Amino acid sequence: MEHGVPLSEIPDKQFLNIQVNNPDFVLRGLEQCSIAYHAKINDHKMLIAFSEKDRDRVTDIIERSNRLSVNAEFHERVEQLRSGENQSEAVQALLPEIAAVLHVSVSSLERKPPDLQFGLALTYTSLCFSDDLTIKQALQEEIQLNHEANTEIKELLEKRTNDIQPLNKTEKLRQQQEDDQKKKEVYVSRDVLKRNAQRVQAEKSDEYVQRSEKEYTEHLERTKKPY
C-alpha cells in the first residue's frame, strides 16, 4: 500500500527501508510535520522516500514512533487525559517529557497555571509522533497564546476598573454630602435643644426672682411696726 505524494514531487530524494512497530504512527507524524514523503508499507516494513533536507526530522519521527508505540504507560496517560479520569495525575506524569522537548526544568512547568499545564499536555499528546521541532513550536505557541489571553484579561479588568472608578467617586461625593447634611441636622437639633434649655432656665430664674421679691415684700409687710 502506498501513501503520501507522488515521487516526482519530492526534490533531492532519499530512501529509507526500515522495520517499524506501527507504520500508522510514522505516517501520522510525517503528516503532522507537513513533510513531503512517499511510502510503501508491507506489514511492519516501510520504504520511505523523502527530501534530503528532511532526513533528521524523518529519523526523529521514526524513533519517537517506535519508542512510544510500545510505551503502555504513555498510552494510559493519553487515555486518562482525554477521558477526564485522573486528568491531573496524567498531566503531572507528562510534564517531564514536555520539559525535555522545551529544554526547561520540570519545576518551571509545575509553576505554570493548571489550565496551561493541561493545554500543554493536550498539545504534546496530539503531536506525540511528530518530530521534536514541530512539538516544540506547538508547545511554545500554546504558552504564548496563554500569555496573550491572560494579558488581555488583565487589561480588560483594568479598563473596567477605570470605567467604574468615576462612578465610585461620584457615589463617594454623594455619600459625603449626605453625611454633612446629617451632621448639620444634628448640630441644628443640638442648638435648638440648647436654646430651649436656656429659655426654660431663664424662665425658671425669672419666676424664682419674682417669687422671691413677692415673698420678701410680704415679709416686710408682716414685720412692719406701726409708727
Secondary structure, 3 states (H helix, E strand, C coil): CEEECCHHHCCCEEEEEEECCCHHHHHHHHHHCCCCEEEEEECCEEEEEEEHHHHHHHHHHHHHHHHHHCCHHHHHHHHHHHHCCCHHHHHHHHHHHHHHHHCCCHHHHHCCCHHHHHHHHHHHHHCCCCCHHHHHHHHHHHHHHHHHHHHHHHHHHHHHHHHHHHHHHHHHHHHHHHHHHHHHHHHHHHHHHHHHHHHHHHHHHHHHHHHHHHHHHHHHHHHCCCC
